[in-house]
Amino acid sequence: MELAILATVHGFYQKLLRDYFAGEIPIPMGLDTAALTLPDVQISPTVEKMRRWLQLLDLAISPAMMRCALTPDTDPEMAEGLLRYYARKAEPGESDRDKTDLIATFLYRNPRVPGQWERRGYALDGSLPIPPFEIALTEILADGEVKLLSAEHTHYLAELDIVRAKVEAVRDFAALIESGLCLRSRDLKRTLACSFYHPVVLAYVAPFNVAFGKKFDTLFRAASFEIKKFAESVEHRGGSIVGQVDGMDVTVDLVAAMDEEDILRTDYNKSLERFGRVVKLKQSMETQPKARAAAAGVAGPFVHGRLSEAASGQRARAAAAASLPAKPALPPTSDPRQIALEETKLRTVEESIRAFVRAANAKLREIVPMTSFNLILTAAEADAFCVDFLEEASFRADHAASWCGWSQLSRV
C-alpha cells in the first residue's frame, strides 16, 4: 500500500520536473519499474530508498510549482495519492502544508461528478449532514477511526468563517492587502499544526480557499484594469510616467508588460511583495493631479507631466465657478412621473448588469464595466443576477431582487 502511494507521487514528480526542466530526470538505481514490482518480502529496502528519494525531490518542488502542475486535466486519483503522501508524513513542514492545502483545494474544485460536493437536505433530527467532501476526504486519508478535533482547533475553524465574511465585504484590492486578512488566514492554518491534515479541517479549508481566491482574483484584476486604463490615458496625453513605487518611476511600458496570470501563479512569499507593489502603484496613481484631472474629465494633453495651458485655463474657470455660492439642494421629488422615470432607469441598469453577469466568464463576472467606473459585485450579488426566478411571486424572488437592487444603490 505504501509503495503504491510512493510510486504514484514519484510518477507525478517525474512529470512535473521533466516539464519544468524540459528534460528527463535521472532515477537512482533500485527505483526503476522492475524494482517496484518485486515480491512483498523484498520490498522493504525499496520503500525506504523511495522515501528518501522523494524527500530530496520535495526540496526541489515548491508550492508554486505544485499549483501550476495541478490542472483540470490532472487525474483525481493522482491528486488523492499526493494527499495521502503528505498527510502521512511523520514531520511535515510548512511547504508540505502549503502543498496539501493546494491539493485539497484542487480536489474540491474538480469533483469527479459536477455538483458532487453540494450539501443536500437535512438529517432526520433536523441537523445538517456531514458534508460530502468531508466524507470523501475521510475515505482517502483515514486508515481507521477518525479522531475528534480539539475544542481549540475547532475554534480556529470558526475564526476562518469570520475571516471569510470580512473578505467578502471588502470592495478594494488595496483594502484587502492592507487589512492583513491574507496573513491572518495563513496564521490560522499554521496554528492548526498537524491537525491541518485532519479530514474535517481540509473539508473546511478547501471551500474557504475557493471563496477567498475568487474574491482576491476579482479585486486584483479590477485594480490591474484600472492601472492599465490610466496608463493608456497617460500615453494618450503624451506622458510616460504612470506613478512611483519605492521612489522609482513606473512607466507606461512597464504597466503594459504586467502579466496578471504570471503574478497570480507566483510563489506566495514573492507574490505578496508583487501585490504590495501593485497597491503602491495604484495609490501613487490616485494621488497624482493628472489622475484627478482625468477623473474630472479635464481636457488637454499632458506635457512633461503637466497639463497644457488650455487645460490649466479650464481648471481655473472650474475653480472660479466653484467659488460662486452653491445653489440650494433640491428637495426629493414627489412627482409620480419623475419617480416612474427614475425607476425605469434603475430597471434598465439592472437588466444591463444581469445581461453582462450571465454572459461573462465565471472568473470575471463580478467586475461589471460601467460608463465611468467598474462595479464590483459580491459573490452573492452575482448569483442573484443569474437566477431565473426573479419574475416569481415568491420570497426567494423578493430576496434575490433585494440583492440586485442593493448592489446598485450601495455604490451610489
Wavefront OBJ file of the C-alpha trace (Angstrom):
o trace
v 0.000 0.000 0.000
v 2.744 2.483 0.998
v 4.883 1.658 -2.018
v 1.883 2.224 -4.312
v 1.416 5.705 -2.811
v 5.124 6.498 -3.120
v 5.187 5.265 -6.720
v 2.200 7.499 -7.566
v 3.926 10.532 -6.055
v 7.179 9.654 -7.829
v 5.405 9.481 -11.183
v 3.822 12.896 -10.606
v 7.148 14.413 -9.517
v 8.955 12.989 -12.539
v 6.445 14.508 -14.952
v 6.441 17.854 -13.137
v 10.248 18.140 -13.160
v 10.508 16.851 -16.732
v 8.139 19.599 -17.898
v 9.864 22.217 -15.725
v 13.420 21.420 -16.878
v 12.421 20.257 -20.386
v 14.299 17.001 -19.955
v 14.374 13.657 -18.183
v 15.416 13.444 -14.519
v 17.777 10.508 -13.770
v 16.280 7.865 -11.473
v 18.518 6.266 -8.801
v 19.389 2.584 -9.157
v 16.882 0.315 -7.484
v 13.903 2.608 -8.092
v 13.149 1.644 -11.667
v 9.973 -0.099 -12.811
v 11.426 -3.567 -12.209
v 12.309 -2.745 -8.591
v 8.757 -1.576 -7.899
v 7.303 -4.937 -8.934
v 9.380 -7.131 -6.568
v 7.603 -9.577 -4.202
v 6.428 -8.195 -0.860
v 9.212 -9.938 1.103
v 11.843 -7.955 -0.834
v 10.068 -4.628 -0.918
v 11.176 -3.021 2.394
v 14.580 -1.724 1.150
v 12.861 -0.283 -1.942
v 10.269 1.539 0.178
v 12.962 3.107 2.357
v 15.043 4.139 -0.652
v 11.977 5.596 -2.396
v 11.024 7.533 0.734
v 14.473 9.172 0.956
v 14.483 9.951 -2.786
v 11.085 11.670 -2.547
v 12.288 13.712 0.428
v 15.031 15.061 -1.840
v 12.562 15.829 -4.642
v 10.304 17.578 -2.103
v 13.046 20.177 -1.681
v 13.126 20.798 -5.436
v 9.372 21.270 -5.839
v 7.884 24.470 -4.462
v 4.182 25.071 -3.738
v 4.078 27.418 -6.754
v 5.306 24.572 -8.992
v 2.672 22.298 -7.478
v -0.049 24.885 -8.159
v 0.942 25.112 -11.826
v 1.127 21.334 -12.174
v -2.376 20.725 -10.796
v -4.505 21.451 -13.847
v -8.097 20.389 -14.625
v -6.564 17.554 -16.677
v -4.799 16.081 -13.628
v -6.119 12.632 -12.704
v -8.043 12.854 -9.384
v -6.534 9.530 -8.305
v -3.089 11.078 -8.699
v -4.147 14.014 -6.508
v -5.579 11.637 -3.915
v -2.265 9.757 -3.824
v -0.407 13.032 -3.265
v -2.790 13.933 -0.445
v -2.171 10.568 1.277
v 1.581 11.051 0.928
v 1.681 14.469 2.609
v -0.847 13.563 5.299
v 1.208 10.502 6.323
v 4.496 12.356 6.733
v 5.923 11.964 10.235
v 7.213 15.537 10.448
v 5.553 17.678 7.765
v 6.996 21.138 7.154
v 5.444 24.427 6.131
v 5.963 23.648 2.447
v 4.188 20.293 2.928
v 1.222 22.092 4.487
v 1.034 24.546 1.598
v 1.107 21.707 -0.939
v -1.578 19.807 0.975
v -3.654 22.988 1.004
v -3.362 23.212 -2.790
v -4.195 19.542 -3.365
v -7.299 19.582 -1.143
v -8.500 22.752 -2.887
v -7.852 21.150 -6.277
v -9.981 18.125 -5.344
v -12.771 20.427 -4.144
v -12.659 22.491 -7.336
v -12.580 19.429 -9.596
v -15.066 16.808 -8.373
v -15.399 13.618 -10.388
v -19.093 14.427 -10.855
v -20.260 18.075 -11.191
v -22.062 19.199 -8.027
v -20.717 16.218 -6.080
v -19.759 18.293 -3.042
v -23.040 20.187 -2.680
v -24.756 19.570 0.646
v -28.328 18.396 0.175
v -31.156 18.295 2.724
v -31.099 17.692 6.456
v -30.842 14.648 8.689
v -33.970 13.193 10.313
v -33.231 15.077 13.539
v -33.059 18.399 11.659
v -29.262 18.698 11.841
v -27.024 19.309 8.857
v -25.482 16.133 7.419
v -21.731 15.608 7.121
v -20.525 17.443 4.003
v -19.896 15.034 1.094
v -16.383 16.432 0.626
v -15.534 15.621 4.244
v -16.789 12.062 3.740
v -14.619 11.705 0.645
v -11.538 13.035 2.466
v -12.167 10.645 5.353
v -12.207 7.716 2.915
v -8.981 8.968 1.296
v -6.999 9.676 4.471
v -8.329 7.590 7.345
v -6.953 4.097 7.919
v -9.223 3.593 10.901
v -11.356 5.633 13.265
v -11.011 9.406 12.819
v -10.014 11.281 15.977
v -12.122 14.218 17.100
v -10.709 17.717 16.753
v -9.836 19.563 19.941
v -12.051 22.446 21.041
v -9.148 24.856 20.425
v -8.726 23.790 16.800
v -12.483 23.855 16.235
v -12.378 27.474 17.414
v -9.710 28.249 14.791
v -12.022 26.917 12.090
v -14.753 29.250 13.342
v -12.269 32.126 13.046
v -11.769 31.205 9.390
v -15.503 31.837 8.931
v -15.040 35.321 10.379
v -12.119 35.981 8.031
v -14.199 34.795 5.074
v -17.064 37.153 5.976
v -14.662 40.087 6.292
v -13.059 39.275 2.928
v -16.457 39.152 1.242
v -17.209 42.666 2.485
v -14.010 44.193 1.038
v -14.504 46.182 -2.176
v -10.954 47.296 -2.989
v -7.731 45.355 -3.603
v -5.608 47.774 -1.589
v -8.003 47.442 1.349
v -7.765 43.647 1.135
v -3.960 43.638 1.158
v -3.702 46.212 3.953
v -6.373 44.502 6.083
v -3.986 41.669 6.969
v -6.678 39.060 6.238
v -4.352 37.113 3.919
v -1.747 36.759 6.663
v -4.430 36.064 9.273
v -5.811 33.116 7.305
v -2.288 31.770 6.819
v -1.530 32.127 10.532
v -4.702 30.234 11.437
v -3.692 27.377 9.157
v -0.229 27.331 10.700
v -1.689 27.287 14.227
v -3.626 24.118 13.418
v -0.271 22.273 13.252
v -0.692 18.560 12.481
v -4.484 18.839 12.808
v -4.365 20.652 9.469
v -4.262 17.212 7.796
v -7.476 16.112 9.536
v -10.356 15.418 7.066
v -12.655 17.850 8.898
v -10.085 20.656 8.673
v -9.296 20.073 4.987
v -13.021 19.897 4.201
v -13.366 23.292 5.919
v -10.275 24.888 4.399
v -10.866 23.928 0.752
v -14.187 25.845 0.318
v -12.619 28.743 2.242
v -9.713 28.815 -0.240
v -12.068 28.757 -3.230
v -14.139 31.682 -1.913
v -11.093 33.677 -0.783
v -9.239 33.044 -4.041
v -12.213 34.077 -6.147
v -12.592 37.365 -4.279
v -8.854 38.007 -4.348
v -8.603 37.390 -8.102
v -11.624 39.596 -8.790
v -10.266 42.578 -6.848
v -6.755 42.133 -8.221
v -7.974 42.053 -11.819
v -10.104 45.139 -11.162
v -7.081 47.014 -9.763
v -4.933 45.884 -12.700
v -7.614 47.018 -15.144
v -7.762 50.498 -13.572
v -3.971 50.840 -13.632
v -3.756 49.840 -17.293
v -6.609 52.143 -18.296
v -4.899 55.022 -16.526
v -1.588 54.154 -18.218
v -3.378 54.283 -21.584
v -4.754 57.737 -20.749
v -1.252 58.926 -19.755
v 0.195 57.643 -23.016
v -2.656 59.213 -24.993
v -1.876 62.585 -23.402
v 1.808 62.330 -24.303
v 3.142 61.243 -20.909
v 5.230 58.209 -19.988
v 5.292 58.080 -16.156
v 2.307 56.377 -14.519
v 3.433 56.702 -10.905
v 6.164 55.888 -8.416
v 6.811 52.803 -6.293
v 9.515 52.980 -3.614
v 10.981 56.108 -5.221
v 11.246 54.591 -8.708
v 9.227 55.747 -11.712
v 6.829 53.225 -13.255
v 6.477 53.770 -16.984
v 3.658 53.042 -19.380
v 5.706 50.232 -20.935
v 6.175 48.521 -17.569
v 2.444 48.624 -16.895
v 1.671 47.270 -20.362
v 4.048 44.356 -19.735
v 2.372 43.456 -16.412
v 1.015 39.896 -16.660
v -1.805 39.254 -14.168
v -1.753 35.471 -14.634
v 2.007 35.307 -14.010
v 1.652 37.338 -10.798
v -1.186 35.127 -9.538
v 0.899 31.984 -10.183
v 3.963 33.291 -8.331
v 5.232 31.703 -5.115
v 3.360 33.017 -2.051
v 6.219 34.980 -0.432
v 7.251 36.586 -3.738
v 3.662 37.267 -4.771
v 2.952 39.231 -1.570
v 5.787 41.592 -2.494
v 4.464 41.963 -6.050
v 0.897 42.520 -4.849
v 2.232 45.189 -2.485
v 3.880 46.968 -5.416
v 0.602 46.893 -7.345
v -1.153 48.505 -4.365
v 1.551 51.188 -4.040
v 1.342 51.938 -7.756
v -2.449 52.296 -7.605
v -2.200 54.580 -4.563
v 0.524 56.650 -6.229
v -1.626 56.898 -9.350
v -4.671 58.061 -7.375
v -2.751 60.868 -5.636
v -1.430 62.441 -8.832
v -3.009 65.710 -10.036
v -3.264 64.295 -13.547
v -5.212 61.302 -12.243
v -7.684 63.634 -10.528
v -7.869 65.768 -13.662
v -8.561 62.742 -15.838
v -11.234 61.594 -13.419
v -12.852 65.020 -13.569
v -12.828 64.951 -17.374
v -10.344 67.840 -17.829
v -9.353 68.128 -21.475
v -5.912 68.837 -22.877
v -2.699 66.821 -23.305
v -0.063 66.319 -20.653
v 3.266 67.939 -21.470
v 6.182 66.656 -19.350
v 3.819 65.620 -16.613
v 1.856 68.925 -16.566
v -1.447 69.994 -18.026
v -1.356 72.146 -21.140
v -2.279 75.831 -20.922
v -5.758 75.175 -22.316
v -6.392 72.595 -19.630
v -4.969 74.921 -16.981
v -7.352 77.673 -18.134
v -10.249 75.279 -17.960
v -9.216 74.289 -14.441
v -9.070 77.965 -13.452
v -12.568 78.535 -14.804
v -13.785 75.485 -12.913
v -12.227 76.853 -9.705
v -13.913 80.237 -10.275
v -17.251 78.546 -10.778
v -16.718 76.562 -7.590
v -16.223 79.817 -5.643
v -19.759 81.016 -6.522
v -22.476 80.499 -3.913
v -23.817 76.979 -4.080
v -27.379 76.514 -5.203
v -29.728 75.226 -2.534
v -30.269 71.494 -2.651
v -33.500 70.452 -4.312
v -35.949 68.581 -2.099
v -36.818 64.974 -3.026
v -39.364 64.928 -5.796
v -42.893 63.742 -5.195
v -43.878 63.880 -8.867
v -45.133 60.382 -9.800
v -43.865 60.846 -13.358
v -40.349 61.652 -12.142
v -40.384 58.696 -9.763
v -41.537 56.376 -12.556
v -38.746 57.707 -14.795
v -36.080 57.027 -12.151
v -37.436 53.519 -11.530
v -37.265 52.840 -15.259
v -33.628 53.969 -15.310
v -32.811 51.661 -12.414
v -34.508 48.709 -14.114
v -32.565 49.421 -17.302
v -29.258 49.441 -15.407
v -30.259 46.265 -13.573
v -31.057 44.494 -16.861
v -27.738 45.533 -18.378
v -25.862 44.248 -15.313
v -27.813 40.982 -15.420
v -27.051 40.503 -19.114
v -23.329 41.034 -18.522
v -23.110 38.773 -15.458
v -24.906 35.917 -17.211
v -22.751 36.146 -20.335
v -19.380 36.827 -18.674
v -16.681 34.331 -17.785
v -17.143 32.915 -14.281
v -13.834 34.464 -13.149
v -14.722 37.935 -14.398
v -18.474 38.207 -13.898
v -18.066 40.102 -10.609
v -16.358 43.044 -12.376
v -19.080 44.860 -14.353
v -17.798 47.688 -16.611
v -19.997 50.773 -16.245
v -19.804 54.137 -18.025
v -17.312 55.783 -15.658
v -16.264 53.058 -13.208
v -16.139 49.310 -12.555
v -18.983 47.897 -10.454
v -17.568 45.215 -8.115
v -20.199 42.655 -7.088
v -20.007 40.218 -4.213
v -20.459 36.520 -4.945
v -23.991 36.642 -3.500
v -24.934 39.617 -5.692
v -23.547 37.944 -8.824
v -25.518 34.776 -8.013
v -28.681 36.857 -7.539
v -28.321 38.371 -11.011
v -28.023 34.863 -12.506
v -31.184 33.305 -11.049
v -34.085 32.575 -13.378
v -36.958 33.025 -10.912
v -36.940 36.818 -10.410
v -40.389 37.122 -12.008
v -41.960 34.747 -9.474
v -44.276 35.995 -6.745
v -42.253 34.293 -4.015
v -39.961 35.011 -1.100
v -36.877 33.739 -2.912
v -37.606 36.070 -5.862
v -38.013 39.048 -3.497
v -34.793 38.089 -1.715
v -32.814 37.871 -4.977
v -34.325 41.150 -6.203
v -33.236 42.876 -2.985
v -29.666 41.743 -3.604
v -29.814 43.099 -7.176
v -31.187 46.450 -6.019
v -28.735 46.775 -3.162
v -25.761 46.109 -5.446
v -26.654 49.284 -7.356
v -27.751 51.579 -4.520
v -24.794 50.760 -2.266
v -22.368 52.133 -4.871
v -24.212 55.419 -5.462
l 1 2 3 4 5 6 7 8 9 10 11 12 13 14 15 16 17 18 19 20 21 22 23 24 25 26 27 28 29 30 31 32 33 34 35 36 37 38 39 40 41 42 43 44 45 46 47 48 49 50 51 52 53 54 55 56 57 58 59 60 61 62 63 64 65 66 67 68 69 70 71 72 73 74 75 76 77 78 79 80 81 82 83 84 85 86 87 88 89 90 91 92 93 94 95 96 97 98 99 100 101 102 103 104 105 106 107 108 109 110 111 112 113 114 115 116 117 118 119 120 121 122 123 124 125 126 127 128 129 130 131 132 133 134 135 136 137 138 139 140 141 142 143 144 145 146 147 148 149 150 151 152 153 154 155 156 157 158 159 160 161 162 163 164 165 166 167 168 169 170 171 172 173 174 175 176 177 178 179 180 181 182 183 184 185 186 187 188 189 190 191 192 193 194 195 196 197 198 199 200 201 202 203 204 205 206 207 208 209 210 211 212 213 214 215 216 217 218 219 220 221 222 223 224 225 226 227 228 229 230 231 232 233 234 235 236 237 238 239 240 241 242 243 244 245 246 247 248 249 250 251 252 253 254 255 256 257 258 259 260 261 262 263 264 265 266 267 268 269 270 271 272 273 274 275 276 277 278 279 280 281 282 283 284 285 286 287 288 289 290 291 292 293 294 295 296 297 298 299 300 301 302 303 304 305 306 307 308 309 310 311 312 313 314 315 316 317 318 319 320 321 322 323 324 325 326 327 328 329 330 331 332 333 334 335 336 337 338 339 340 341 342 343 344 345 346 347 348 349 350 351 352 353 354 355 356 357 358 359 360 361 362 363 364 365 366 367 368 369 370 371 372 373 374 375 376 377 378 379 380 381 382 383 384 385 386 387 388 389 390 391 392 393 394 395 396 397 398 399 400 401 402 403 404 405 406 407 408 409 410 411 412
